[in-house]
């Protein structure tokens, strides 16, 4: 399977979200909140985009599993 632009965006957002959760778990440091502000509109948008990326990747991986 070849990745399209949406696949790459979803993958990058999922990696950003994973790294952020790793930082929160290991060091109690929320990088997204540090950059965009604690629950500011921008940080909430980033969190929502990361969540949508995860849902998209779940959908995509279930399609791949059926191939």
Buried (B, 14 or more C-beta within 10 A) or exposed (E): EEEEEEBEBBBEBBEBBEEBEEBBEEEEEBBBBEEBEEEEEEBEEBBEBBEEBBEBBEEBEEEEEEE
